[in-house]
Amino acid sequence: MSDKVILTVLFSTMIFSSLSGNDTDSTVISRDNLYFKTQFAGNIGLLSVGIGKEYLDGKLSVDLNYGYLPACINGTSVSTFAIKPAFRIKDFSISGIQTSLSAGICFTYSATRNTHLKYPDYFPDDYYLGNAVHANPFLRISLFHFPSGNNSKRLSLFSELGTMEYQIWYALKNKEVSFSEICNLCFGLTYRFK
């Protein structure tokens, strides 16, 4: 079995077991604080979907995501698996819309023909770092509780400003790389089940 398959199975098992509720049967996922999300861009593919859970009275959220980047955009198709913890820093209101600011780090594993946890033997030892796993810090603004509709407390829109750890490293080493060149923007929608 390849390293990519093993890592994917372990990663998925860890996340889904952490999403399980406090029920006596640990195979049942509690719907309390559970949410579905979809996201456009943001280092998890062109489009991604995920499921997550909130903890600590909604201050901490953790979600598992699958994203896809088609070959017509990148030259090769990429599947990305991500775990995305975020901590809500501040709540505020903009024109009657409840808003929050969160910060987090998205840990990604990308599977395609040119990503590696460890490079093949024909590369020099310790010359290259693996390029399949990354840590992506981000800031998120979420808008929720829209004034009308039955689902007003369940739906929220969000936008994130993010980057990748190696891009920060390059920007620190090379002063010609600007902040705007290492940042990306994504948009998404979250639906809370309860």
C-alpha positions in Angstrom: 0.0 0.0 0.0 1.4 3.4 -0.9 2.3 6.1 1.7 -0.5 8.3 0.2 -3.2 5.7 0.8 -2.0 5.0 4.3 -1.9 8.7 5.2 -5.3 9.3 3.7 -6.9 6.4 5.7 -5.2 7.5 9.0 -6.1 11.1 8.4 -9.8 10.3 7.7 -10.1 7.9 10.7 -8.6 10.5 13.1 -10.9 13.3 11.9 -14.2 11.3 11.9 -13.5 9.9 15.3 -12.9 13.4 16.6 -16.3 14.5 15.1 -18.2 11.7 16.9 -20.5 12.8 19.7 -20.4 11.8 23.4 -23.0 9.2 22.9 -22.4 5.7 24.4 -22.1 4.4 20.8 -19.1 6.1 19.5 -19.9 5.3 15.9 -22.9 7.7 15.9 -22.0 11.3 14.9 -23.9 13.8 17.1 -25.6 16.6 15.1 -24.9 19.1 17.9 -22.6 21.8 16.7 -22.0 19.9 13.4 -21.8 21.8 10.1 -21.3 21.3 6.4 -19.2 23.7 4.4 -18.2 24.4 0.8 -15.4 26.7 -0.2 -14.1 28.2 -3.4 -10.2 28.4 -3.6 -8.0 28.9 -0.6 -5.2 26.2 -1.0 -7.7 23.3 -0.8 -8.4 23.1 -4.5 -10.6 25.1 -6.8 -13.7 23.8 -4.9 -13.9 21.9 -1.7 -16.5 20.5 0.6 -16.2 19.5 4.3 -17.8 18.6 7.5 -16.9 20.0 10.9 -17.8 20.5 14.5 -17.7 23.4 16.9 -16.3 23.1 20.5 -15.9 25.4 23.5 -19.3 27.1 22.9 -18.4 27.8 19.3 -15.0 29.4 20.0 -13.1 26.5 18.3 -14.1 24.9 15.0 -12.5 21.9 13.4 -13.4 20.6 10.0 -12.3 17.9 7.5 -12.3 19.0 3.9 -11.8 17.4 0.5 -10.9 19.7 -2.4 -10.3 19.2 -6.1 -8.3 21.2 -8.6 -9.0 20.1 -12.2 -6.2 19.5 -14.7 -7.6 22.2 -17.1 -6.6 24.8 -14.5 -3.3 23.4 -13.2 -2.0 21.0 -15.9 -2.6 18.1 -13.6 -5.6 17.2 -11.3 -5.0 17.5 -7.6 -7.0 16.0 -4.7 -6.4 17.7 -1.4 -7.4 16.5 2.1 -7.4 19.1 4.9 -8.0 19.5 8.6 -8.8 23.0 9.4 -8.9 24.2 13.1 -9.8 27.8 13.7 -10.3 29.9 16.9 -12.9 32.6 17.0 -11.1 35.8 18.2 -13.9 38.4 18.2 -17.6 38.8 17.6 -19.1 42.1 16.3 -22.0 43.4 14.3 -22.1 45.2 10.9 -25.5 46.7 10.0 -27.4 44.2 12.1 -25.5 41.2 10.8 -23.6 39.2 13.4 -20.0 38.9 12.3 -16.9 37.1 13.7 -13.2 37.1 13.1 -11.3 33.8 13.4 -7.7 32.7 13.0 -6.4 29.2 12.2 -4.0 26.9 10.4 -5.2 24.6 7.6 -3.1 21.4 7.4 -3.3 20.0 3.9 -2.2 16.8 2.1 -2.3 16.9 -1.7 -2.3 13.8 -3.9 -1.2 14.1 -7.5 1.5 12.6 -9.6 4.1 15.2 -8.7 3.7 15.5 -4.9 5.7 13.5 -2.4 5.9 12.9 1.3 9.5 11.8 0.7 11.1 12.2 -2.7 12.0 9.0 -4.7 15.5 7.6 -4.2 16.9 9.1 -7.4 16.8 12.5 -5.7 19.7 13.4 -3.4 19.0 12.6 0.3 17.7 15.5 2.3 18.0 17.9 -0.6 14.3 18.5 -1.1 11.6 18.6 1.5 8.4 16.8 0.8 5.8 18.9 -1.0 2.6 16.9 -0.2 1.9 18.3 3.3 1.6 22.0 4.1 0.5 24.3 6.9 -1.6 27.3 5.7 -2.3 30.1 8.2 -5.5 32.1 7.6 -7.8 34.8 9.0 -11.5 34.3 8.5 -14.4 36.8 8.5 -17.8 35.1 8.9 -21.2 36.7 8.5 -24.2 35.0 10.1 -27.7 35.4 11.4 -29.1 37.1 8.4 -32.2 39.1 9.3 -34.9 37.0 7.5 -35.7 33.4 6.7 -36.1 30.1 8.6 -32.5 29.1 8.2 -31.1 32.5 9.2 -29.3 31.0 12.2 -27.9 28.1 10.3 -26.3 29.7 7.3 -23.2 31.8 7.3 -20.9 33.2 4.6 -17.2 33.4 5.1 -14.1 34.8 3.4 -10.5 34.0 4.3 -7.2 35.6 3.7 -4.5 32.9 3.8 -1.0 31.9 2.7 1.3 28.9 2.9 4.2 28.2 5.2 6.8 28.0 2.4 5.6 31.3 0.9 6.1 33.0 4.2 9.7 31.6 4.3 10.4 32.8 0.7 9.1 36.3 1.5 11.2 36.5 4.7 14.3 35.4 2.7 13.6 37.6 -0.4 12.6 41.2 0.3 11.4 41.6 -3.3 8.5 39.2 -2.6 5.6 41.4 -1.5 2.8 40.5 1.0 0.2 40.5 -1.7 2.1 37.9 -3.7 2.0 35.3 -1.0 -1.7 35.8 0.0 -4.8 34.2 -1.4 -8.5 34.8 -0.9 -11.3 32.3 -0.6 -15.1 32.4 -0.2 -17.4 29.9 1.3 -20.7 28.9 2.8 -21.4 27.1 6.1 -24.6 25.3 7.0 -25.2 24.2 10.7 -27.3 21.1 11.1 -28.8 22.3 14.5 
